[in-house]
Amino acid sequence: MTDAAETDWLTVPDLVEMLGQSPSRIRRLIDDRHLLAARIDGVLKVPSVFLRDDAPLPELYGTANVLADNGFTDAEALEWMLAEEDSLGTSPIAALLAGRKAEVRRVAQALA
């Protein structure tokens, strides 16, 4: 997993406590791509950078769906979001956090 060593990962129980939601609601957020998750050592985990103000980053949902529409699996989308993207000059998640949603989605769409 790209940049896994630099990423803080949250488990479903961590998210339950942080977001005040049930485990099934957290899994639904993952299934519906409001959050992207990966299995690390057999445990489903979400990068903490995908949250802002104790809620899923709103820009992540649309971007994850653009990637899915272009044939990315959720695992590939998560890896792309965390990896350095040359055309953005940073990782897509860092660009989203900096308010560059349209640019990130344009790049994601061009990957098809």
VOBA-1610 file (N, C-alpha, C; in pm, whole numbers, padded with zeros to 5 digits, always signed):
BEGIN
Met+00085-00118+00000Met+00000+00000+00000Met+00089+00123+00000Thr+00061+00212-00086Thr+00142+00334-00101Thr+00134+00422+00024Asp+00246+00471+00067Asp+00254+00562+00180Asp+00189+00508+00307Ala+00176+00377+00318Ala+00111+00318+00435Ala+00187+00352+00563Ala+00319+00360+00553Ala+00398+00390+00672Ala+00371+00531+00723Glu+00333+00620+00632Glu+00311+00760+00670Glu+00165+00790+00704Thr+00078+00693+00684Thr-00065+00714+00701Thr-00111+00659+00835Asp-00193+00736+00906Asp-00258+00686+01026Asp-00384+00615+00982Trp-00401+00492+01028Trp-00514+00410+00987Trp-00611+00393+01104Leu-00739+00395+01074Leu-00844+00379+01174Leu-00923+00252+01144Thr-00949+00173+01247Thr-01030+00053+01232Thr-01178+00089+01243Val-01265-00006+01211Val-01409+00018+01226Val-01443+00057+01370Pro-01390-00015+01472Pro-01420+00028+01610Pro-01370+00170+01640Asp-01255+00210+01584Asp-01207+00348+01601Asp-01308+00446+01542Leu-01359+00414+01423Leu-01454+00501+01356Leu-01588+00507+01429Val-01630+00393+01486Val-01754+00390+01565Val-01742+00489+01679Glu-01630+00484+01749Glu-01609+00574+01862Glu-01598+00720+01817Met-01523+00744+01710Met-01498+00879+01664Met-01624+00946+01606Leu-01699+00869+01525Leu-01813+00926+01454Leu-01945+00908+01527Gly-01944+00825+01633Gly-02068+00801+01706Gly-02172+00726+01625Gln-02125+00640+01535Gln-02213+00562+01448Gln-02199+00413+01482Ser-02296+00334+01440Ser-02289+00190+01462Ser-02189+00127+01364Pro-02138+00009+01398Pro-02047-00059+01305Pro-02111-00082+01167Ser-02240-00114+01165Ser-02305-00136+01035Ser-02313-00006+00955Arg-02332+00107+01022Arg-02335+00236+00954Arg-02197+00270+00897Ile-02092+00239+00972Ile-01955+00263+00925Ile-01928+00177+00802Arg-01969+00050+00807Arg-01948-00038+00691Arg-02029+00011+00571Arg-02145+00068+00596Arg-02228+00123+00489Arg-02158+00244+00424Leu-02095+00328+00507Leu-02019+00442+00454Leu-01906+00393+00362Ile-01845+00282+00399Ile-01738+00223+00318Ile-01798+00162+00191Asp-01905+00085+00205Asp-01968+00022+00088Asp-02017+00126-00013Asp-02067+00238+00036Asp-02121+00342-00052Asp-02014+00442-00100Arg-01888+00417-00064Arg-01772+00498-00104Arg-01769+00638-00043His-01834+00657+00071His-01816+00783+00144His-01680+00778+00213Leu-01633+00655+00237Leu-01499+00629+00288Leu-01441+00515+00205Leu-01311+00514+00188Leu-01243+00402+00124Leu-01161+00331+00230Ala-01158+00199+00222Ala-01089+00119+00323Ala-01005+00011+00257Ala-00908-00036+00331Ala-00824-00146+00286Ala-00809-00246+00400Arg-00788-00371+00364Arg-00758-00472+00465Arg-00607-00472+00486Ile-00568-00443+00608Ile-00427-00442+00646Ile-00412-00542+00759Asp-00329-00643+00735Asp-00312-00752+00831Asp-00448-00812+00867Gly-00538-00822+00769Gly-00668-00883+00789Gly-00773-00794+00853Val-00736-00670+00885Val-00828-00579+00952Val-00866-00466+00857Leu-00996-00438+00847Leu-01045-00331+00762Leu-01009-00196+00825Lys-00937-00113+00747Lys-00890+00015+00801Lys-00912+00127+00699Val-00935+00247+00754Val-00957+00368+00675Val-00847+00468+00709Pro-00786+00532+00608Pro-00687+00635+00640Pro-00754+00753+00713Ser-00692+00798+00820Ser-00750+00907+00898Ser-00763+01036+00817Val-00682+01050+00713Val-00685+01171+00629Val-00815+01179+00548Phe-00892+01071+00543Phe-01020+01071+00472Phe-01132+01132+00556Leu-01098+01178+00676Leu-01196+01240+00766Leu-01158+01385+00791Arg-01260+01468+00807Arg-01239+01607+00847Arg-01351+01643+00944Asp-01315+01703+01056Asp-01414+01742+01158Asp-01499+01622+01201Asp-01433+01508+01220Asp-01500+01385+01265Asp-01615+01343+01173Ala-01594+01360+01043Ala-01692+01314+00943Ala-01615+01279+00815Pro-01672+01193+00732Pro-01605+01164+00605Pro-01586+01292+00523Leu-01472+01303+00460Leu-01442+01417+00374Leu-01543+01417+00259Pro-01627+01521+00248Pro-01732+01521+00146Pro-01680+01504+00003Glu-01564+01560-00027Glu-01508+01553-00161Glu-01464+01412-00201Leu-01443+01326-00102Leu-01396+01191-00129Leu-01501+01109-00204Tyr-01627+01123-00168Tyr-01735+01043-00226Tyr-01741+01058-00378Gly-01749+01178-00427Gly-01758+01200-00571Gly-01633+01155-00644Thr-01518+01179-00584Thr-01392+01139-00646Thr-01383+00986-00653Ala-01422+00918-00546Ala-01421+00771-00545Ala-01514+00716-00651Asn-01626+00780-00672Asn-01721+00734-00774Asn-01668+00760-00916Val-01599+00871-00937Val-01536+00896-01068Val-01435+00785-01097Leu-01355+00750-00997Leu-01256+00643-01015Leu-01325+00510-01042Ala-01431+00479-00968Ala-01505+00354-00989Ala-01564+00350-01130Asp-01617+00462-01176Asp-01673+00468-01311Asp-01566+00445-01418Asn-01441+00473-01382Asn-01330+00451-01474Asn-01261+00317-01454Gly-01326+00226-01380Gly-01277+00090-01367Gly-01187+00061-01249Phe-01167+00157-01160Phe-01084+00134-01042Phe-01162+00053-00938Thr-01096-00043-00877Thr-01154-00107-00760Thr-01141-00010-00643Asp-01212-00035-00534Asp-01199+00052-00418Asp-01055+00052-00365Ala-00989-00064-00368Ala-00850-00072-00321Ala-00757+00011-00411Glu-00779+00003-00543Glu-00697+00083-00635Glu-00724+00232-00617Ala-00850+00267-00594Ala-00886+00408-00572Ala-00819+00460-00446Leu-00822+00380-00340Leu-00758+00421-00214Leu-00609+00442-00236Glu-00547+00349-00305Glu-00403+00361-00329Glu-00372+00485-00412Trp-00453+00513-00515Trp-00431+00632-00598Trp-00448+00759-00516Met-00547+00760-00427Met-00572+00880-00345Met-00452+00913-00257Leu-00381+00811-00210Leu-00269+00833-00118Leu-00134+00852-00188Ala-00126+00807-00313Ala+00002+00812-00384Ala+00028+00952-00441Glu+00154+00981-00461Glu+00194+01107-00526Glu+00145+01101-00671Glu+00078+01205-00715Glu+00028+01215-00854Glu+00104+01329-00920Asp+00187+01295-01020Asp+00273+01394-01085Asp+00195+01513-01139Ser+00082+01489-01201Ser+00006+01599-01262Ser-00053+01694-01159Leu-00064+01650-01035Leu-00114+01736-00928Leu+00000+01796-00845Gly+00116+01734-00851Gly+00229+01780-00772Gly+00219+01739-00626Thr+00124+01655-00593Thr+00102+01606-00457Thr+00010+01485-00467Ser-00028+01430-00355Ser-00125+01319-00359Ser-00264+01376-00384Pro-00351+01298-00448Pro-00488+01346-00469Pro-00560+01384-00340Ile-00538+01310-00232Ile-00607+01344-00107Ile-00556+01477-00054Ala-00426+01504-00067Ala-00373+01634-00022Ala-00431+01747-00107Ala-00447+01722-00238Ala-00507+01822-00325Ala-00653+01846-00288Leu-00727+01739-00255Leu-00867+01757-00211Leu-00873+01840-00084Leu-00784+01810+00009Leu-00782+01883+00136Leu-00746+02030+00115Ala-00675+02059+00005Ala-00636+02196-00026Ala-00743+02268-00110Gly-00856+02201-00133Gly-00966+02265-00206Gly-00957+02253-00357Arg-00883+02157-00406Arg-00863+02141-00550Arg-00947+02027-00607Lys-01073+02018-00565Lys-01162+01908-00602Lys-01178+01893-00753Ala-01206+02001-00823Ala-01229+01993-00968Ala-01105+01941-01040Glu-00989+01988-01000Glu-00864+01945-01062Glu-00840+01796-01038Val-00863+01751-00915Val-00844+01609-00881Val-00939+01523-00965Arg-01063+01565-00977Arg-01160+01485-01053Arg-01129+01485-01202Arg-01077+01595-01254Arg-01035+01599-01394Arg-00924+01497-01418Val-00827+01494-01329Val-00716+01399-01341Val-00770+01256-01329Ala-00859+01232-01234Ala-00917+01098-01215Ala-00991+01054-01340Gln-01065+01145-01401Gln-01141+01112-01521Gln-01047+01080-01638Ala-00936+01147-01645Ala-00840+01125-01755Ala-00769+00991-01744Leu-00780+00923-01631Leu-00711+00795-01611Leu-00778+00681-01684Ala-00898+00701-01734Ala-00974+00594-01798Ala-00904+00540-01921
//
